[in-house]
Structure formats: structure tokens, C-alpha cells
Amino acid sequence: MIRSRLDPGSEEYLARREAMLAKLGELDAEHARAVAGGGGKYVERHRRRGKLLARERVELLVDADSPFLELSPLAAWGSDYPVGASVVTGIGVIEGVECVITANDPTVRGGATNPWTLRKTLRAADIALRNRLPYVNLVESGGADLPTQKEIFIPGGRVFRDLTRLSAAGVPTVALVFGNSTAGGAYVPGMSDHVVMVRDRAKVFLGGPPLVRMATGEESDDESLGGAEMHARVSGLADYLAEDEYDALRIGRRVVRSLNWRKRGVTPLPAEEPRYPAEELLGVVPEDLRVPFDPREVIARVVDASAFEEFKPLYGTSLVTGWARVHGYPVGVLANARGVLFSEESQKATQFIQLANQSRTPLVFLQNTTGYMVGRDYEQRGIIKHGAMMINAVSNSTVPHLTIVMGASYGAGNYGMCGRAFEPRFLFAWPSAKSAVMGPAQLAGVLSIVGRAAAEARGQAYDEEADAAMRAMVEAQIEAESLPFFLSGRLYDDGVIDPRDTRTVLGMCLSAVNSAPVPEPAGFGVFRP
């Protein structure tokens, strides 16, 4: 059992807690922007048409009182597009079956696909395929947002490729069509295994009446061209004809129930709550990420019974490694203790990752790293090859990886601790997280040193005033681009979460990954450092 040394009554703890609560207030405000969709005017117009909102459709589709893990809710944050990218994606339970669910938000430009919608949709399909989760699309889309076609037309073909690959892999795809599904939007039901359309509402066609008139001179109306009843009776595209949206959702649930879906992964043991309350996670991470904190305090409030079998506790102490369970699922945990990764930590991590692969145990990475150590002594002792060894182990590990960015995620430490480029099954960030090639002050300092050396080489006096202005500008830019909202807006994670929800989120992710079979081992034994 981990014995916590956290003092929830100390001034230091209370200051950290207040700083985290302030960040969570900002997060709530940004989530509210995503929930607002296209804004009050368009939401009201949608309601006047007798239609449900995207999240209302999701809520009625999933089992009552079951959790819904929304993914990438801040997509497009900081861009010219609405927060949320006009689509809701996530993992929910339908008739006891975990499914990936996407729902177009028609209050945002009719549910049209912009560049961030595309990236978010592709991420959802990737999660469905890698974790063998049935994929349910709640469709109401005007196709591509035409002014941005140059950015979405060519890569957008992956949406249709992914649907067919899911089906080929035996992962069911279901489309519930609630309204207009034009052009690219028409191919979603066209390439799904099961299709439900709402009578008098669903309109599915490659080209609507105006386009048909322009292309062929033919006069037609919506219903005869692509109405739900036509597709149910004539074209055969619709497998089920629903009377209204509620009926479509009921039929969708029945379709999922009829799949007779079975999970192929491990069955968890009975879960035990941690000995310490999740509420205390609010005061663990310092506001200044240069100040280290003990990740065992996080582990103690996340894993079952706060039980943690630490691996090599006396070696490579800047990285904590060990075995635990989360909601009954066995996991191996790697957590940064003091930020910097030295040769010892790299070798320790490599061995631990290989051991996890031997036992087929998923890995949880808790990031708070400034990267691999630099300096003459460390270079001579082999930090490059040892860091490369760790990155090699992460890259070729075949067990599921789950990553939580708690604090700093700088430099190659982001890579060694399984950042987005290394394709963890899921990656979430806390509001305290920051990620960049290096810290803002360090990056600005490097640019200053390079500029000063260049001036000296030319025999010129160095402009100290301009240097100070440059450093301030660069620090401000890197700080802004390191923040979790900015990174989440670009889908470098699957969402920014409340630290108190970490155990729940990890439990849902572990359950999701075990819908798929346990992956085959990589084929190598353990190389001891």
C-alpha cells in the first residue's frame, strides 16, 4: 500500500488546489462553448423543427445512467471554427455494449464537415478499429464545408475507407440518419452495415435537387430523390424506417442488441476503491511545473486499494515504475518523479516495458517530464543511446498504452513517455499540462544565445534591447502554444479532464481496449540494462 505524505491542510496544498480549481473553471467555460453548438439562434431554430440536439440524441441512445466518455470536446479551439468542430464523439454503452458514437451537430453550419471535424471523425474511427468497438453514426450533415474543400476533400476519403475497413475487420457500423445527409454525408449510410432513416426527415442523396438540375437538367424533389421512404421501399439503402427520432434511437438500440457482441480481452477482477479520496488530486501538481512532485500521490488516488508494487524503487529514482490494478484491470505504471530522464531511468523503463509485454499487461504513462538530461557527462555516459532504447521499447511495445499528461511534457521526454506520435490507445491531459519542444524560457534563451553568437561572428554589437523584446515575445508565444486548450484544440490529446476523474477515465479506457483481443507479443525476450 502506498502511504500518502500529502498534507491537505498545508498552505502549499491549498494554493495548488486553488490554482487547479481556477483552471477547471476555465475548462468548464470552454466545454460550455462546445455544448452551445451554433449558438442560441440556431439551437432554437433546430428545436422549432421538432428535432433533438446532438447530445440529446446521444443521451437517449446510451443506456440510462451509464457514463459517456466524450472525446476531443475542445477540437478546433483557437481556430476560426466553433469549439467542438460541429461533431460530438465519444464512447458510450448501448444495450450493454461499449460503442464509439459520433453525432453531427446540425446547429453548426448544418453539420457540415470542416478540417477539424474531419480530424475528430478520423480519430473516432481509429479508436473504434484499434479497440474493436462497434461504430454508431448519428448522421445529419450537409457534407463538406465548401469554402474549406481544399483542406478536406482529398484526406476526407479516409472517412469512407475507415468505414469499409471496420466492416471488413468484423466491427459493426451503424448509421442513424436524422436529416439531410448530402454528398459526402450520403456515403456514411451508404457504407454502413446497418442503416436507420427517419420518415419525412432523412434526406440522403449525392446531389440535392439544385445540383441535379444543374448537372442533368432533371427536375426532382427531396423525397423522390433521397427521402427515407424512397430509400426504404425503392433503393434499399434504408434497412429500417423510423417514424420519428425517438423511434430511430430505439431501433438503433435494438440493432446493437442484435449484434450479440462479446468482449475478447481480459475479464477484470472485482474493483477496490483507493484508500485516499480523488478530491485530493486537486492539490498535487504545483502551478510552477519546475517544482517537482511525487507521482505516487497520484497513483495512490487512482489505483485499486492504493496498492502499488514498485519495480526497481532504488534505481533510476526520477522515474517511478510498478504494477497495480485500475477498476480490476492489471496495469503497469510509469510516472515521472523529478521530470528529467537520465540513463538509469531510460534503462529501467526499457526493462519494465519489456516485462509488461511479457505478461501482456497494459501500460499507463503519467507524464511530467522536461525531457532527457543534457550535458557533457551525460552525453559521454550514453544518454542518446539509452533514451533511444526507451523510445524503441515504447514504439514496439504491443500492449495497449494509456497516457495522462499531468504536468510538463517537453522534448523527447514526450516521446519516451508515449506522447501522441507514439499512438497510445488514449491520451488525456490535466488542466495543468504543458507540452512543447522545451520550456518557454529555455527556448527563448537558446534563440538569444544563437543570435548573440551570430552577431559576434559578424563583428557586430548585439542589440540587448531587441534581444529582451524577442525573448519576451517568444516566451509568450511558446507559453500560449504549450497550454492544454491549445493542444487539445489540435487533437494532440483526446480531451482535457478533471484530475478527480482520472480513475474513472482510465477504467473506461481499459474496459474499451479489452473489447479487442489481447495483442500478440512482439517476439523478443527481456534485455536487461
VMD Tcl script that draws the C-alpha trace (Angstrom):
set ca {
  {0.00 0.00 0.00}
  {1.21 3.50 -0.79}
  {1.44 5.62 2.34}
  {0.47 9.16 1.35}
  {2.53 12.07 2.65}
  {0.22 14.70 1.22}
  {-1.00 17.26 3.78}
  {-4.38 18.60 2.57}
  {-4.29 21.28 5.26}
  {-0.96 22.83 4.32}
  {-0.68 26.25 2.70}
  {1.23 24.72 -0.22}
  {-1.54 22.19 -0.88}
  {-4.31 24.79 -0.60}
  {-2.51 27.13 -3.02}
  {-2.15 24.33 -5.55}
  {-5.78 23.37 -5.12}
  {-6.97 26.93 -5.74}
  {-4.84 27.19 -8.87}
  {-6.26 23.91 -10.21}
  {-9.84 24.95 -9.41}
  {-9.28 28.17 -11.36}
  {-8.08 26.15 -14.37}
  {-11.09 23.85 -14.05}
  {-13.36 26.90 -14.10}
  {-11.79 27.90 -17.43}
  {-12.22 24.33 -18.70}
  {-15.92 24.35 -17.80}
  {-16.37 27.60 -19.71}
  {-14.75 26.14 -22.82}
  {-16.84 22.97 -22.57}
  {-19.93 25.17 -22.35}
  {-18.94 26.78 -25.65}
  {-18.77 23.34 -27.26}
  {-22.16 22.35 -25.84}
  {-23.68 25.60 -27.17}
  {-23.02 24.41 -30.73}
  {-24.01 27.03 -33.27}
  {-25.46 29.33 -30.61}
  {-28.90 30.19 -29.30}
  {-30.38 31.31 -32.62}
  {-29.58 28.09 -34.44}
  {-30.37 25.86 -31.48}
  {-33.83 27.43 -31.23}
  {-34.42 27.06 -34.96}
  {-33.44 23.40 -34.71}
  {-35.88 22.87 -31.84}
  {-38.70 24.61 -33.71}
  {-38.30 21.94 -36.37}
  {-39.04 19.33 -33.73}
  {-35.52 17.98 -33.67}
  {-33.28 16.80 -30.87}
  {-29.82 18.28 -30.34}
  {-26.74 16.12 -30.98}
  {-26.01 15.47 -27.31}
  {-29.68 14.77 -26.61}
  {-29.60 12.09 -29.29}
  {-26.52 10.55 -27.69}
  {-28.07 10.67 -24.23}
  {-31.20 8.85 -25.41}
  {-29.16 6.29 -27.34}
  {-26.91 5.12 -24.50}
  {-28.08 3.05 -21.54}
  {-29.76 5.03 -18.77}
  {-27.36 6.26 -16.07}
  {-24.35 4.90 -17.97}
  {-21.27 7.08 -18.46}
  {-20.39 8.66 -21.79}
  {-16.71 9.42 -22.31}
  {-16.72 12.38 -24.66}
  {-13.63 12.65 -26.84}
  {-11.95 15.81 -28.11}
  {-14.66 18.21 -26.92}
  {-12.29 21.17 -27.43}
  {-11.44 20.31 -31.04}
  {-10.91 23.48 -33.13}
  {-10.26 25.59 -30.01}
  {-8.27 28.67 -31.01}
  {-9.16 28.29 -34.69}
  {-11.68 30.09 -36.89}
  {-14.20 27.29 -36.31}
  {-16.56 26.74 -33.38}
  {-15.20 24.82 -30.39}
  {-16.19 21.19 -30.73}
  {-15.80 21.13 -34.54}
  {-19.53 20.56 -35.22}
  {-19.49 16.92 -34.15}
  {-19.77 15.03 -30.87}
  {-17.66 11.88 -30.47}
  {-17.18 9.52 -27.59}
  {-17.55 6.07 -26.07}
  {-20.92 5.05 -24.63}
  {-22.70 1.87 -23.60}
  {-25.65 0.78 -25.75}
  {-27.55 -2.31 -24.60}
  {-24.52 -3.25 -22.51}
  {-22.13 -2.88 -25.47}
  {-19.38 -0.27 -25.48}
  {-19.56 1.61 -28.77}
  {-17.84 4.57 -30.39}
  {-20.54 7.14 -31.13}
  {-20.36 10.17 -33.41}
  {-23.15 12.71 -33.77}
  {-23.16 15.58 -36.27}
  {-24.23 18.90 -34.76}
  {-26.61 20.42 -37.32}
  {-26.77 23.71 -35.41}
  {-23.25 24.45 -36.73}
  {-23.49 25.14 -40.47}
  {-25.93 22.28 -40.94}
  {-23.44 19.76 -39.54}
  {-21.04 20.41 -42.43}
  {-17.54 18.96 -42.17}
  {-14.68 21.40 -41.69}
  {-10.99 20.44 -41.33}
  {-11.28 19.90 -37.58}
  {-14.50 17.89 -37.96}
  {-12.59 15.61 -40.27}
  {-9.69 15.12 -37.88}
  {-12.03 14.45 -34.99}
  {-14.09 11.96 -37.00}
  {-10.99 10.12 -38.20}
  {-9.76 9.84 -34.62}
  {-13.10 8.31 -33.56}
  {-12.91 5.72 -36.34}
  {-9.32 4.88 -35.39}
  {-10.40 4.27 -31.79}
  {-13.23 2.01 -32.98}
  {-10.92 -0.05 -35.17}
  {-7.98 -0.43 -32.78}
  {-10.19 -1.32 -29.83}
  {-12.80 -3.35 -31.76}
  {-15.74 -1.17 -30.70}
  {-18.95 -1.06 -32.78}
  {-19.22 2.32 -34.51}
  {-22.54 4.19 -34.42}
  {-23.01 7.36 -36.50}
  {-25.87 9.76 -35.75}
  {-25.99 11.47 -39.13}
  {-27.25 14.89 -40.13}
  {-24.65 16.52 -42.32}
  {-24.53 18.80 -45.31}
  {-21.26 17.18 -46.41}
  {-18.14 19.26 -46.83}
  {-17.99 22.88 -45.69}
  {-17.35 24.01 -49.27}
  {-15.15 27.07 -48.58}
  {-12.66 24.69 -46.93}
  {-12.87 21.92 -49.53}
  {-9.19 22.18 -50.42}
  {-8.32 21.03 -46.90}
  {-10.87 18.24 -46.56}
  {-11.73 16.78 -49.96}
  {-8.65 14.62 -50.53}
  {-7.96 13.49 -46.92}
  {-11.73 13.17 -46.37}
  {-11.75 9.95 -48.35}
  {-10.33 8.27 -45.25}
  {-13.76 8.53 -43.60}
  {-15.17 6.13 -46.17}
  {-12.08 3.96 -46.21}
  {-12.31 3.61 -42.42}
  {-15.97 2.59 -42.55}
  {-15.24 -0.19 -45.00}
  {-12.16 -1.32 -43.07}
  {-14.18 -1.52 -39.86}
  {-16.72 -3.71 -41.59}
  {-14.01 -5.88 -43.13}
  {-12.49 -6.35 -39.67}
  {-15.83 -7.57 -38.35}
  {-16.53 -4.37 -36.39}
  {-20.18 -3.41 -37.00}
  {-21.02 0.05 -38.31}
  {-24.46 1.58 -37.75}
  {-25.90 4.81 -39.22}
  {-28.99 6.53 -37.82}
  {-29.98 9.28 -40.26}
  {-31.99 12.16 -38.79}
  {-31.93 14.81 -41.50}
  {-30.15 15.94 -44.64}
  {-27.16 13.77 -45.47}
  {-25.78 15.23 -48.67}
  {-22.75 14.48 -50.85}
  {-20.07 13.03 -48.55}
  {-22.67 12.77 -45.81}
  {-24.61 10.32 -48.02}
  {-21.72 7.88 -48.15}
  {-21.79 7.35 -44.38}
  {-25.08 5.40 -44.50}
  {-24.05 4.07 -47.90}
  {-21.00 2.37 -46.38}
  {-22.50 1.32 -43.03}
  {-23.61 -2.21 -42.18}
  {-26.94 -1.15 -40.66}
  {-28.96 1.93 -41.67}
  {-31.96 3.54 -39.99}
  {-33.71 6.57 -41.53}
  {-36.38 8.85 -40.07}
  {-39.53 9.19 -42.18}
  {-40.09 12.67 -43.69}
  {-36.81 13.87 -42.10}
  {-33.92 11.89 -43.54}
  {-32.82 13.06 -46.99}
  {-29.89 11.09 -48.40}
  {-28.54 11.95 -51.84}
  {-25.22 12.57 -53.54}
  {-26.59 15.77 -55.06}
  {-29.70 17.66 -53.99}
  {-32.35 18.96 -56.42}
  {-30.40 22.16 -57.32}
  {-27.24 20.21 -58.17}
  {-29.19 17.60 -60.14}
  {-30.87 20.37 -62.11}
  {-27.53 22.00 -62.87}
  {-25.83 18.70 -63.79}
  {-28.56 16.92 -65.75}
  {-31.46 19.35 -66.23}
  {-33.70 16.94 -64.31}
  {-36.38 18.38 -62.02}
  {-36.91 16.42 -58.80}
  {-37.97 16.93 -55.19}
  {-36.22 15.92 -51.97}
  {-38.46 12.95 -51.22}
  {-38.29 11.24 -54.60}
  {-34.58 11.96 -54.89}
  {-33.46 10.83 -51.44}
  {-36.30 10.58 -48.93}
  {-36.31 7.96 -46.19}
  {-39.38 6.17 -47.52}
  {-37.93 6.03 -51.03}
  {-34.73 4.51 -49.69}
  {-36.70 2.01 -47.59}
  {-39.05 0.94 -50.44}
  {-37.16 1.58 -53.68}
  {-33.37 1.94 -53.43}
  {-32.99 -0.39 -50.43}
  {-30.42 1.88 -48.79}
  {-32.50 2.09 -45.59}
  {-32.79 -1.15 -43.61}
  {-35.25 0.35 -41.13}
  {-37.78 3.18 -41.49}
  {-38.32 5.06 -38.22}
  {-41.40 7.13 -37.51}
  {-39.51 9.84 -35.63}
  {-36.17 10.50 -33.95}
  {-37.12 8.62 -30.78}
  {-38.12 5.62 -32.84}
  {-34.81 5.75 -34.73}
  {-32.92 5.71 -31.45}
  {-34.99 2.76 -30.21}
  {-34.31 0.87 -33.44}
  {-30.61 1.73 -33.15}
  {-30.51 0.22 -29.68}
  {-32.22 -2.93 -30.97}
  {-29.67 -3.22 -33.77}
  {-26.81 -3.09 -31.28}
  {-28.53 -5.63 -29.04}
  {-28.89 -7.99 -32.00}
  {-25.14 -7.92 -32.67}
  {-24.59 -10.42 -29.83}
  {-21.31 -8.62 -29.22}
  {-18.71 -10.19 -26.94}
  {-15.56 -8.66 -25.49}
  {-12.41 -10.62 -26.32}
  {-9.97 -9.18 -23.82}
  {-9.32 -9.95 -20.17}
  {-12.05 -10.04 -17.54}
  {-11.31 -7.67 -14.65}
  {-11.18 -8.73 -11.03}
  {-13.53 -7.02 -8.54}
  {-12.51 -3.39 -8.16}
  {-11.49 -1.76 -4.89}
  {-11.65 1.96 -4.24}
  {-8.39 3.76 -3.44}
  {-7.67 4.43 0.23}
  {-7.34 8.16 -0.47}
  {-10.01 10.44 -1.96}
  {-9.76 11.61 -5.58}
  {-10.66 15.10 -4.38}
  {-7.12 15.44 -3.04}
  {-5.70 15.23 -6.58}
  {-6.59 18.90 -6.97}
  {-3.66 19.90 -4.75}
  {-0.90 17.63 -6.02}
  {0.51 19.48 -9.06}
  {2.31 22.80 -8.38}
  {1.41 25.76 -10.55}
  {5.10 26.19 -11.36}
  {5.95 22.98 -13.21}
  {9.63 23.44 -12.45}
  {8.78 22.32 -8.91}
  {8.79 18.51 -8.71}
  {6.02 16.48 -7.08}
  {5.75 12.83 -6.08}
  {3.62 10.91 -8.63}
  {2.96 8.24 -6.01}
  {0.44 10.69 -4.56}
  {-1.43 10.47 -7.86}
  {-1.06 6.69 -8.12}
  {-2.38 6.27 -4.56}
  {-5.63 8.05 -5.54}
  {-6.11 6.24 -8.85}
  {-5.24 2.55 -8.43}
  {-7.30 -0.11 -6.66}
  {-6.85 -0.12 -2.86}
  {-3.89 2.27 -3.34}
  {-1.84 -0.91 -3.79}
  {1.30 -0.47 -5.89}
  {4.12 -2.99 -6.32}
  {7.02 -0.72 -7.19}
  {9.66 -2.03 -9.60}
  {13.34 -1.07 -9.04}
  {12.46 1.58 -6.40}
  {16.13 2.28 -5.62}
  {17.35 2.57 -9.22}
  {16.60 5.41 -11.62}
  {14.54 7.17 -8.97}
  {13.41 10.01 -11.27}
  {11.02 7.51 -12.85}
  {8.54 5.52 -10.76}
  {7.55 2.16 -12.24}
  {5.37 -0.62 -10.85}
  {2.32 -2.87 -11.00}
  {-1.22 -2.09 -9.92}
  {-4.87 -2.53 -10.86}
  {-7.40 0.06 -12.01}
  {-11.04 -0.96 -11.75}
  {-9.86 -4.55 -11.54}
  {-7.67 -4.40 -14.65}
  {-3.93 -5.09 -14.20}
  {-1.65 -2.26 -15.38}
  {1.99 -1.30 -15.40}
  {2.58 2.33 -14.43}
  {5.43 4.63 -15.49}
  {5.36 8.04 -13.78}
  {7.91 10.84 -13.81}
  {9.07 11.77 -10.32}
  {11.51 14.65 -10.92}
  {10.92 15.45 -14.56}
  {14.34 14.70 -16.06}
  {15.08 11.28 -17.55}
  {18.67 10.08 -17.05}
  {20.34 6.97 -18.45}
  {19.28 4.91 -15.43}
  {15.64 5.89 -15.83}
  {15.76 5.09 -19.54}
  {17.19 1.62 -18.95}
  {14.77 0.96 -16.12}
  {11.82 1.98 -18.32}
  {13.02 -0.23 -21.16}
  {13.21 -3.31 -18.96}
  {9.84 -2.56 -17.35}
  {8.09 -2.09 -20.70}
  {9.51 -5.40 -21.90}
  {8.31 -7.13 -18.73}
  {4.82 -5.70 -19.28}
  {4.88 -7.10 -22.79}
  {5.92 -10.50 -21.47}
  {2.89 -10.58 -19.15}
  {0.62 -8.82 -21.70}
  {-0.12 -6.04 -19.21}
  {-1.35 -2.63 -20.46}
  {0.84 0.36 -19.62}
  {-0.22 3.67 -18.07}
  {2.15 6.62 -18.61}
  {1.80 9.53 -16.16}
  {3.78 12.33 -17.77}
  {5.60 15.14 -16.01}
  {8.89 15.31 -17.87}
  {11.25 18.02 -19.06}
  {13.00 15.50 -21.32}
  {16.26 13.56 -21.35}
  {19.21 15.02 -19.48}
  {21.73 17.06 -21.46}
  {25.36 17.91 -20.70}
  {28.87 16.60 -21.39}
  {28.93 13.96 -18.68}
  {25.52 12.61 -19.65}
  {26.38 12.54 -23.35}
  {29.58 10.63 -22.60}
  {27.65 8.14 -20.44}
  {25.34 7.39 -23.38}
  {22.11 9.35 -22.79}
  {21.36 9.31 -26.54}
  {21.55 5.54 -26.88}
  {19.76 4.95 -23.58}
  {16.98 7.38 -24.47}
  {16.76 5.74 -27.89}
  {16.49 2.35 -26.17}
  {13.49 3.55 -24.15}
  {11.83 5.11 -27.18}
  {12.44 1.89 -29.11}
  {10.71 -0.09 -26.34}
  {7.71 2.26 -26.35}
  {7.49 2.22 -30.14}
  {7.50 -1.56 -30.45}
  {5.50 -2.46 -27.36}
  {2.33 -4.26 -28.45}
  {0.27 -3.97 -25.26}
  {-2.25 -1.09 -25.02}
  {-0.81 2.22 -23.84}
  {-2.80 4.88 -21.96}
  {-1.21 8.28 -21.34}
  {-2.12 11.05 -18.90}
  {-0.21 14.34 -19.15}
  {-0.27 15.73 -15.60}
  {2.34 18.47 -15.90}
  {5.28 19.13 -18.20}
  {5.71 17.17 -21.42}
  {8.79 18.63 -23.06}
  {11.33 17.47 -25.60}
  {11.98 13.82 -26.32}
  {10.56 13.02 -22.90}
  {7.17 13.42 -24.59}
  {8.21 10.62 -26.94}
  {9.72 8.29 -24.35}
  {6.61 8.66 -22.17}
  {4.33 7.72 -25.08}
  {3.11 11.04 -26.46}
  {0.61 11.32 -29.32}
  {3.14 10.45 -32.04}
  {3.55 7.02 -30.46}
  {-0.15 6.23 -30.79}
  {-1.30 5.40 -27.28}
  {-4.80 3.93 -27.36}
  {-5.96 7.00 -25.41}
  {-4.24 10.20 -24.25}
  {-5.77 12.73 -21.87}
  {-4.37 15.86 -20.22}
  {-4.97 17.64 -16.94}
  {-5.58 21.42 -17.00}
  {-2.07 21.80 -15.52}
  {-0.39 20.16 -18.54}
  {2.04 21.90 -20.87}
  {3.81 20.47 -23.91}
  {6.44 21.86 -26.27}
  {9.91 21.17 -27.61}
  {11.19 22.81 -24.40}
  {10.07 25.30 -21.77}
  {9.35 28.88 -22.94}
  {12.27 30.45 -21.07}
  {14.70 27.78 -22.27}
  {13.58 28.11 -25.89}
  {13.85 31.90 -25.83}
  {17.25 31.60 -24.17}
  {18.54 29.27 -26.87}
  {17.43 31.70 -29.59}
  {19.14 34.51 -27.71}
  {22.43 32.59 -27.43}
  {22.35 31.71 -31.13}
  {21.61 35.32 -32.09}
  {24.37 36.65 -29.86}
  {26.90 34.21 -31.32}
  {25.90 35.16 -34.87}
  {26.36 38.87 -34.10}
  {29.80 38.23 -32.60}
  {30.82 36.18 -35.64}
  {29.92 39.14 -37.86}
  {31.79 41.52 -35.57}
  {28.60 43.42 -34.72}
  {27.40 44.75 -31.40}
  {24.48 42.77 -30.04}
  {21.24 44.71 -29.59}
  {20.32 43.92 -25.97}
  {17.05 45.84 -26.14}
  {15.90 43.92 -29.22}
  {17.02 40.70 -27.54}
  {14.88 41.39 -24.50}
  {11.87 42.12 -26.70}
  {12.47 38.95 -28.72}
  {12.73 36.82 -25.59}
  {9.52 38.23 -24.16}
  {7.66 37.69 -27.43}
  {8.94 34.11 -27.86}
  {8.21 33.19 -24.25}
  {4.64 34.48 -24.58}
  {4.13 32.61 -27.87}
  {5.53 29.29 -26.60}
  {3.59 29.59 -23.36}
  {0.34 30.10 -25.27}
  {1.10 27.22 -27.64}
  {2.03 24.90 -24.75}
  {-1.29 25.17 -22.92}
  {-3.72 22.24 -22.80}
  {-6.62 24.04 -24.53}
  {-4.40 24.89 -27.50}
  {-3.07 21.34 -27.76}
  {-6.45 19.71 -27.25}
  {-7.90 22.00 -29.91}
  {-5.46 20.43 -32.36}
  {-6.39 16.90 -31.21}
  {-2.97 16.20 -29.71}
  {-4.93 14.55 -26.91}
  {-8.38 13.01 -26.51}
  {-9.54 15.63 -24.05}
  {-8.64 17.75 -21.02}
  {-10.05 16.10 -17.90}
  {-10.63 16.98 -14.27}
  {-7.87 15.24 -12.25}
  {-10.59 13.82 -9.99}
  {-11.97 11.88 -12.98}
  {-8.65 10.20 -13.81}
  {-9.50 6.83 -12.26}
  {-12.91 6.75 -13.97}
  {-11.47 7.73 -17.36}
  {-8.71 5.12 -17.11}
  {-11.24 2.48 -16.08}
  {-13.46 3.25 -19.08}
  {-10.46 3.18 -21.41}
  {-9.22 -0.12 -20.01}
  {-12.67 -1.60 -20.46}
  {-12.77 -0.30 -24.04}
  {-9.37 -1.71 -25.02}
  {-10.45 -5.10 -23.72}
  {-13.22 -5.26 -26.28}
  {-10.37 -6.32 -28.57}
  {-8.30 -9.48 -28.08}
  {-5.08 -9.25 -26.14}
  {-2.45 -8.32 -28.79}
  {0.19 -10.82 -29.84}
  {3.63 -10.41 -28.20}
  {6.38 -8.62 -30.12}
  {8.63 -11.68 -30.29}
  {11.65 -10.64 -28.20}
  {12.59 -11.53 -24.68}
  {13.66 -9.07 -21.98}
  {17.01 -7.30 -22.46}
  {18.37 -6.30 -19.06}
  {20.13 -2.92 -18.89}
}
mol new
graphics top color blue
foreach p $ca { graphics top sphere $p radius 0.5 }
foreach p [lrange $ca 0 end-1] q [lrange $ca 1 end] { graphics top cylinder $p $q radius 0.2 }
display resetview
